[in-house]
Amino acid sequence: MKWTPHLISAFLPLFLAMPAGNASAGQGAQSWFLEQGYVPPEKGQIIACHGYGCARRTAVPVDATLIHRASAILKSAKTSPETERRALGEVVKLYTSYLATQFGSPPDTPKSPPSKAGVSGQMDCVDETANTTSLLLILQDNGLLAFHEVERPQSRGLFLDGRYPHTTAIISEKANHRKWAVDPWAKAPGERPDILPLSQWRQDS
């Protein structure tokens, strides 16, 4: 993410406030929404964030068609954690494409150019994380995740280490608790997100 001084001053308190503790499945993610002043998802609706830092919020219905398609993709992948992660990538592709149709504005530009701050439909990493975590929680609540649990979002970089802050949605494998980043920030709507081991994601800049 390319940060201007204005965005740095706006987002630094958010990253400083993000604790890294573990919580039971879904609870850490739910509490993250509340701590940031965002709205966690319900089964029938997501309050989607856009405009950078969730400055804009749009109620997006989670319709039966989306759940049916996600269910079909994930149910065909219940053979291993690896196949489920690949399937999740396909579901996130569908979801980001769907979101792009809901804002009534041009599709999101990957990697959050500073010039797009405040613009409807444009999403920085915090927006992407909130929206992706909302989707993952809905999938979990519908019993569609066989091998993974939704975890609290995590961040890397804090200026002091020479890197810009970046944050991502997180899942963990139920069997070994290994955490994975689910990060569509660098991708256009309808493209496959990065799904990486959290340890690898943390090393990127």
LINZILIN-V506521 format. One record per pair of residues at least 12 apart in sequence whose ideal C-beta (glycine too) atoms are under 8 Angstrom apart, sorted by the first residue. I is the first residue (numbers start at 1). J is the second residue. D is the distance in Angstrom with one decimal. If there is no record, write none. Layout:
i:I j:J d:D
i:I j:J d:D
//
This chain:
i:1 j:111 d:6.7
i:1 j:112 d:4.8
i:1 j:124 d:6.1
i:1 j:125 d:5.6
i:1 j:164 d:5.5
i:1 j:165 d:7.6
i:1 j:166 d:6.0
i:1 j:185 d:7.5
i:2 j:111 d:7.4
i:2 j:112 d:7.0
i:2 j:113 d:6.4
i:2 j:114 d:5.3
i:2 j:164 d:7.6
i:3 j:114 d:6.9
i:3 j:164 d:5.3
i:3 j:165 d:7.8
i:4 j:114 d:4.6
i:4 j:117 d:7.7
i:6 j:117 d:7.6
i:7 j:52 d:7.1
i:7 j:114 d:6.3
i:7 j:117 d:6.3
i:7 j:124 d:8.0
i:8 j:159 d:7.4
i:10 j:53 d:6.1
i:11 j:53 d:6.2
i:11 j:126 d:7.1
i:11 j:165 d:6.4
i:12 j:159 d:7.5
i:12 j:165 d:7.6
i:14 j:36 d:6.5
i:14 j:53 d:7.1
i:14 j:126 d:6.8
i:15 j:155 d:5.5
i:15 j:158 d:6.2
i:15 j:165 d:4.5
i:15 j:167 d:7.2
i:16 j:158 d:7.7
i:17 j:35 d:6.6
i:17 j:36 d:7.9
i:18 j:32 d:7.5
i:18 j:153 d:7.4
i:18 j:154 d:7.5
i:18 j:155 d:5.6
i:18 j:167 d:7.3
i:20 j:152 d:8.0
i:20 j:154 d:6.5
i:21 j:152 d:7.6
i:22 j:151 d:7.6
i:22 j:152 d:7.7
i:23 j:151 d:7.7
i:23 j:152 d:6.1
i:25 j:140 d:7.0
i:25 j:149 d:3.8
i:25 j:150 d:6.4
i:25 j:151 d:7.8
i:26 j:137 d:5.9
i:26 j:140 d:5.9
i:26 j:141 d:7.7
i:26 j:149 d:7.1
i:26 j:150 d:5.2
i:28 j:151 d:5.8
i:28 j:152 d:3.3
i:29 j:133 d:5.2
i:29 j:136 d:7.5
i:29 j:137 d:5.9
i:29 j:150 d:5.0
i:29 j:151 d:6.4
i:29 j:152 d:5.4
i:29 j:153 d:7.0
i:29 j:170 d:7.9
i:30 j:137 d:7.2
i:31 j:152 d:7.2
i:32 j:133 d:7.3
i:32 j:152 d:5.2
i:32 j:153 d:5.5
i:33 j:130 d:7.0
i:33 j:133 d:7.6
i:36 j:54 d:7.2
i:36 j:126 d:7.9
i:36 j:130 d:7.6
i:37 j:54 d:7.8
i:38 j:54 d:5.4
i:38 j:130 d:5.5
i:39 j:57 d:7.1
i:40 j:134 d:7.2
i:40 j:137 d:7.1
i:41 j:62 d:7.5
i:41 j:134 d:4.0
i:41 j:135 d:7.8
i:41 j:137 d:5.4
i:41 j:138 d:5.4
i:43 j:62 d:6.9
i:43 j:138 d:6.6
i:43 j:141 d:6.2
i:43 j:142 d:7.4
i:44 j:61 d:6.6
i:44 j:62 d:5.8
i:45 j:59 d:5.7
i:45 j:60 d:6.8
i:45 j:61 d:5.8
i:45 j:62 d:6.2
i:46 j:59 d:7.7
i:46 j:60 d:4.8
i:46 j:62 d:6.0
i:46 j:131 d:7.0
i:46 j:134 d:4.5
i:46 j:135 d:7.2
i:46 j:138 d:7.2
i:47 j:59 d:5.8
i:47 j:60 d:7.5
i:47 j:134 d:7.8
i:48 j:60 d:4.6
i:48 j:99 d:5.8
i:48 j:102 d:6.8
i:48 j:103 d:7.6
i:48 j:130 d:7.9
i:48 j:131 d:5.3
i:48 j:134 d:7.4
i:49 j:123 d:7.0
i:49 j:126 d:7.1
i:49 j:127 d:4.1
i:49 j:130 d:4.4
i:49 j:131 d:5.9
i:50 j:103 d:6.0
i:50 j:108 d:7.5
i:50 j:120 d:6.3
i:50 j:121 d:5.6
i:50 j:122 d:6.2
i:50 j:123 d:5.1
i:50 j:127 d:5.4
i:51 j:117 d:7.5
i:51 j:118 d:5.3
i:51 j:119 d:6.5
i:51 j:120 d:6.4
i:51 j:122 d:6.6
i:51 j:123 d:8.0
i:51 j:127 d:7.4
i:52 j:112 d:7.0
i:52 j:116 d:7.4
i:52 j:117 d:4.5
i:52 j:118 d:6.4
i:52 j:122 d:6.8
i:52 j:123 d:7.4
i:52 j:124 d:4.4
i:52 j:126 d:7.4
i:52 j:127 d:6.6
i:53 j:124 d:6.6
i:53 j:126 d:5.5
i:53 j:127 d:7.3
i:54 j:126 d:6.5
i:54 j:127 d:6.0
i:54 j:130 d:6.0
i:55 j:118 d:6.0
i:56 j:118 d:7.8
i:56 j:120 d:5.8
i:58 j:102 d:6.2
i:58 j:103 d:5.9
i:60 j:98 d:7.9
i:60 j:99 d:6.5
i:60 j:102 d:4.9
i:62 j:138 d:5.8
i:66 j:94 d:7.0
i:66 j:95 d:7.2
i:66 j:98 d:6.1
i:67 j:138 d:7.7
i:67 j:142 d:6.4
i:69 j:91 d:7.9
i:69 j:94 d:6.1
i:70 j:91 d:4.7
i:70 j:94 d:6.9
i:70 j:95 d:7.8
i:70 j:139 d:6.3
i:70 j:144 d:6.4
i:71 j:142 d:7.3
i:71 j:144 d:5.7
i:73 j:87 d:4.9
i:73 j:90 d:5.2
i:73 j:91 d:5.5
i:73 j:94 d:7.9
i:74 j:87 d:5.1
i:74 j:88 d:7.3
i:74 j:91 d:6.6
i:74 j:139 d:7.1
i:74 j:144 d:4.7
i:74 j:145 d:7.2
i:74 j:146 d:7.6
i:75 j:144 d:7.5
i:78 j:146 d:4.7
i:78 j:147 d:7.8
i:80 j:147 d:7.1
i:81 j:147 d:4.1
i:81 j:148 d:6.7
i:81 j:173 d:5.0
i:81 j:175 d:7.2
i:84 j:145 d:7.1
i:84 j:146 d:6.1
i:84 j:147 d:4.7
i:84 j:148 d:6.2
i:85 j:148 d:7.5
i:85 j:171 d:7.9
i:85 j:180 d:6.6
i:85 j:195 d:5.2
i:88 j:136 d:7.9
i:88 j:139 d:7.9
i:88 j:148 d:7.6
i:88 j:171 d:7.5
i:88 j:182 d:6.7
i:88 j:195 d:6.7
i:89 j:192 d:4.7
i:89 j:193 d:6.0
i:89 j:195 d:5.6
i:90 j:192 d:7.4
i:91 j:135 d:7.4
i:91 j:139 d:7.1
i:92 j:132 d:6.5
i:92 j:135 d:6.8
i:92 j:182 d:6.6
i:92 j:184 d:5.9
i:92 j:192 d:7.4
i:92 j:193 d:4.8
i:93 j:190 d:5.8
i:93 j:191 d:6.5
i:93 j:192 d:5.4
i:93 j:193 d:7.5
i:94 j:190 d:8.0
i:95 j:131 d:7.9
i:95 j:132 d:7.8
i:95 j:135 d:5.0
i:96 j:108 d:7.8
i:96 j:131 d:8.0
i:96 j:184 d:5.6
i:96 j:187 d:7.4
i:96 j:189 d:4.3
i:96 j:190 d:6.1
i:96 j:191 d:7.4
i:96 j:193 d:7.6
i:97 j:189 d:5.1
i:97 j:190 d:3.7
i:99 j:131 d:6.4
i:99 j:189 d:6.7
i:100 j:121 d:7.0
i:100 j:189 d:3.8
i:100 j:190 d:7.2
i:103 j:120 d:5.6
i:103 j:121 d:3.9
i:104 j:120 d:7.2
i:104 j:121 d:7.6
i:105 j:119 d:7.3
i:105 j:120 d:4.0
i:105 j:121 d:3.5
i:105 j:122 d:7.9
i:106 j:121 d:5.9
i:107 j:121 d:6.7
i:107 j:188 d:6.6
i:107 j:189 d:4.9
i:108 j:121 d:6.0
i:108 j:122 d:5.6
i:108 j:123 d:4.9
i:108 j:188 d:7.0
i:108 j:189 d:5.7
i:109 j:122 d:6.2
i:109 j:188 d:7.7
i:110 j:185 d:7.3
i:110 j:186 d:5.4
i:110 j:187 d:5.7
i:110 j:188 d:5.3
i:111 j:185 d:6.7
i:111 j:186 d:5.5
i:112 j:124 d:4.1
i:112 j:125 d:6.5
i:112 j:185 d:6.9
i:123 j:185 d:7.8
i:124 j:185 d:7.6
i:125 j:166 d:5.2
i:125 j:167 d:5.2
i:125 j:168 d:7.1
i:125 j:183 d:7.8
i:125 j:185 d:4.6
i:126 j:167 d:5.9
i:128 j:168 d:7.9
i:128 j:169 d:7.9
i:128 j:183 d:7.3
i:128 j:184 d:5.5
i:128 j:185 d:4.6
i:129 j:153 d:4.8
i:129 j:167 d:4.9
i:129 j:168 d:5.7
i:129 j:169 d:5.2
i:129 j:185 d:8.0
i:130 j:153 d:8.0
i:132 j:168 d:7.9
i:132 j:169 d:4.0
i:132 j:182 d:5.7
i:132 j:183 d:7.7
i:132 j:184 d:6.2
i:132 j:193 d:7.4
i:133 j:150 d:6.7
i:133 j:153 d:5.9
i:133 j:169 d:4.5
i:136 j:150 d:4.5
i:136 j:169 d:6.1
i:136 j:171 d:6.4
i:136 j:182 d:6.9
i:137 j:150 d:5.4
i:145 j:171 d:7.7
i:147 j:173 d:6.1
i:147 j:174 d:5.9
i:147 j:175 d:7.3
i:148 j:171 d:4.3
i:148 j:172 d:6.5
i:148 j:173 d:6.0
i:148 j:174 d:6.5
i:148 j:180 d:7.6
i:149 j:171 d:6.7
i:149 j:172 d:5.4
i:149 j:174 d:5.9
i:150 j:169 d:7.8
i:150 j:170 d:7.5
i:150 j:171 d:5.9
i:151 j:170 d:4.0
i:151 j:171 d:6.3
i:151 j:172 d:5.1
i:151 j:179 d:6.2
i:152 j:170 d:6.5
i:153 j:167 d:5.5
i:153 j:168 d:6.3
i:153 j:169 d:5.7
i:153 j:170 d:5.9
i:154 j:167 d:6.8
i:154 j:168 d:6.5
i:154 j:170 d:5.4
i:154 j:179 d:7.7
i:154 j:181 d:7.6
i:154 j:198 d:6.7
i:155 j:167 d:4.1
i:155 j:168 d:7.6
i:156 j:201 d:7.0
i:156 j:202 d:4.8
i:156 j:204 d:7.5
i:157 j:205 d:7.1
i:163 j:205 d:5.0
i:164 j:205 d:7.9
i:166 j:185 d:7.3
i:168 j:181 d:4.4
i:168 j:182 d:6.7
i:168 j:183 d:4.2
i:168 j:185 d:7.3
i:168 j:201 d:6.4
i:169 j:181 d:7.2
i:169 j:182 d:4.5
i:169 j:183 d:7.0
i:170 j:182 d:7.1
i:170 j:198 d:6.5
i:178 j:197 d:6.9
i:178 j:198 d:8.0
i:179 j:197 d:7.4
i:179 j:198 d:4.0
i:180 j:195 d:5.9
i:180 j:196 d:6.7
i:180 j:197 d:6.0
i:180 j:198 d:6.2
i:181 j:194 d:6.8
i:181 j:195 d:7.0
i:181 j:196 d:5.1
i:181 j:197 d:7.6
i:181 j:198 d:5.3
i:181 j:201 d:3.8
i:182 j:194 d:7.8
i:182 j:195 d:5.4
i:183 j:195 d:7.6
i:183 j:196 d:7.2
i:183 j:201 d:6.7
//
